[in-house]
Amino acid sequence: MPHKASQKSDTVNFFLLGEVHVGKSTLLRRLMRNEWVSDKDLYATIGCEFEQRKFMFHGAERTARVWDTAAYTGCRYNGHNDARMIFRYAVRHAPSVALLCFDLTNRGSFDAVATTVAALQKIVIESAGGA
C-alpha cells in the first residue's frame, strides 16, 4: 500500500525522472552536494544512483533521499523492472515525490513527461493493490 500521510516517516524520497541529457545528475549533485557539475563532465547514469542527506525540519531530524534514474521514460520506464521495484518499495515505505525533468531546448523531452506521468500512475495503482 502506498505511504499514507498519517504514517510517520523521517525519510522523503525524491525521484528525478526524465529523458537522457536533461540535467538529472547535475540536479542531484547541486541538491545534495551543493556542487555545480557541467553535463559534459558527467557520464550517463546506468540504472539508479541515490544520495541521502539529513537535515533539520520543524525541530526534528529528517532524511532526504534523491534518486537519479537513467532515462526511464515511456516504454523504457514501464519495462525496466529494477526501477519499478525501487519506486514501488519507496512509495510503500516513505513519502515520495517525482520531480519530472525536461530540457527547455528539447521539445521531445517535454513531450515525454506525459508518458512518464502515465507510467508512474500505473505503478502507484499497482503498488496500492489495484488493477
C-alpha positions as CSV (number, residue, x, y, z in Angstrom):
1,M,0.0,0.0,0.0
2,P,1.4,3.4,-0.8
3,H,2.6,5.6,2.0
4,K,-0.2,7.5,3.7
5,A,0.2,11.0,5.1
6,S,-0.9,9.7,8.5
7,Q,2.1,7.3,8.7
8,K,5.1,8.7,10.4
9,S,8.3,8.7,8.4
10,D,11.6,10.6,8.8
11,T,12.5,10.0,5.2
12,V,11.3,11.5,2.0
13,N,12.2,10.2,-1.4
14,F,12.7,12.5,-4.4
15,F,12.9,10.8,-7.8
16,L,14.5,12.7,-10.7
17,L,12.8,11.4,-13.9
18,G,13.1,12.4,-17.5
19,E,14.8,11.8,-20.8
20,V,18.5,11.5,-21.3
21,H,20.6,14.7,-21.0
22,V,18.1,16.9,-19.3
23,G,20.2,17.5,-16.2
24,K,19.1,14.9,-13.7
25,S,22.6,14.0,-12.5
26,T,23.6,17.7,-12.4
27,L,20.5,18.5,-10.3
28,L,21.3,15.6,-7.9
29,R,24.8,17.0,-7.3
30,R,23.5,20.5,-6.8
31,L,20.8,19.5,-4.3
32,M,22.9,17.0,-2.3
33,R,26.5,18.3,-2.5
34,N,25.9,22.0,-3.5
35,E,28.2,21.4,-6.4
36,W,27.8,22.6,-10.0
37,V,28.9,19.9,-12.5
38,S,28.7,20.5,-16.2
39,D,26.8,17.9,-18.1
40,K,30.0,17.5,-20.1
41,D,31.8,16.3,-17.0
42,L,29.3,13.5,-16.2
43,Y,28.8,10.0,-17.5
44,A,25.4,8.6,-18.3
45,T,23.6,7.1,-15.4
46,I,23.2,3.4,-15.6
47,G,20.2,2.1,-13.5
48,C,19.8,4.3,-10.5
49,E,22.0,6.3,-8.3
50,F,20.9,7.9,-5.0
51,E,22.3,10.1,-2.3
52,Q,20.8,10.9,1.1
53,R,21.3,13.8,3.4
54,K,20.0,14.5,6.9
55,F,18.5,17.9,7.7
56,M,16.5,19.6,10.5
57,F,12.8,20.3,9.8
58,H,10.5,21.6,12.5
59,G,12.9,20.7,15.2
60,A,13.3,17.0,14.1
61,E,16.0,15.3,12.1
62,R,14.8,14.1,8.7
63,T,16.4,12.3,5.7
64,A,16.0,13.3,2.1
65,R,16.9,10.6,-0.5
66,V,17.3,11.9,-4.0
67,W,17.2,9.2,-6.7
68,D,18.8,9.8,-10.1
69,T,17.3,7.4,-12.5
70,A,18.5,6.6,-16.0
71,A,16.3,7.9,-18.7
72,Y,13.3,5.7,-17.9
73,T,10.5,7.4,-19.7
74,G,7.9,5.9,-21.9
75,C,8.2,2.3,-22.7
76,R,11.7,2.1,-21.3
77,Y,10.5,3.1,-17.8
78,N,7.4,0.9,-18.0
79,G,9.5,-2.1,-18.8
80,H,12.5,-1.6,-16.5
81,N,11.9,-4.0,-13.6
82,D,14.7,-2.6,-11.3
83,A,13.4,1.0,-11.5
84,R,9.8,-0.3,-10.9
85,M,10.9,-2.3,-7.9
86,I,12.8,0.6,-6.4
87,F,9.9,3.0,-7.0
88,R,7.3,0.6,-5.5
89,Y,9.4,0.0,-2.4
90,A,10.0,3.7,-1.9
91,V,6.3,4.6,-2.3
92,R,5.3,1.9,0.2
93,H,7.8,2.9,2.9
94,A,8.1,6.7,2.8
95,P,6.5,9.8,1.3
96,S,7.8,10.1,-2.3
97,V,7.9,12.9,-4.8
98,A,8.6,12.6,-8.5
99,L,10.5,15.5,-10.0
100,L,9.9,15.5,-13.7
101,C,12.8,16.9,-15.6
102,F,13.0,18.2,-19.1
103,D,15.2,20.4,-21.3
104,L,13.6,23.7,-22.4
105,T,15.5,23.5,-25.7
106,N,14.3,20.0,-26.5
107,R,10.5,19.7,-27.2
108,G,10.7,15.9,-27.2
109,S,12.0,15.8,-23.6
110,F,8.9,17.9,-22.6
111,D,6.5,15.8,-24.6
112,A,7.9,12.6,-22.8
113,V,6.7,14.0,-19.4
114,A,3.1,12.9,-20.1
115,T,4.2,9.3,-20.8
116,T,6.3,9.3,-17.6
117,V,3.3,10.5,-15.6
118,A,1.1,7.7,-17.0
119,A,3.8,5.1,-16.2
120,L,4.0,6.5,-12.6
121,Q,0.3,6.4,-12.2
122,K,0.2,2.8,-13.2
123,I,3.0,1.8,-10.8
124,V,1.3,3.7,-7.9
125,I,-2.1,1.9,-8.6
126,E,-0.3,-1.5,-8.8
127,S,1.5,-0.7,-5.5
128,A,-1.8,0.0,-3.9
129,G,-3.1,-3.4,-4.9
130,G,-5.3,-2.0,-7.7
131,A,-5.6,-3.1,-11.4
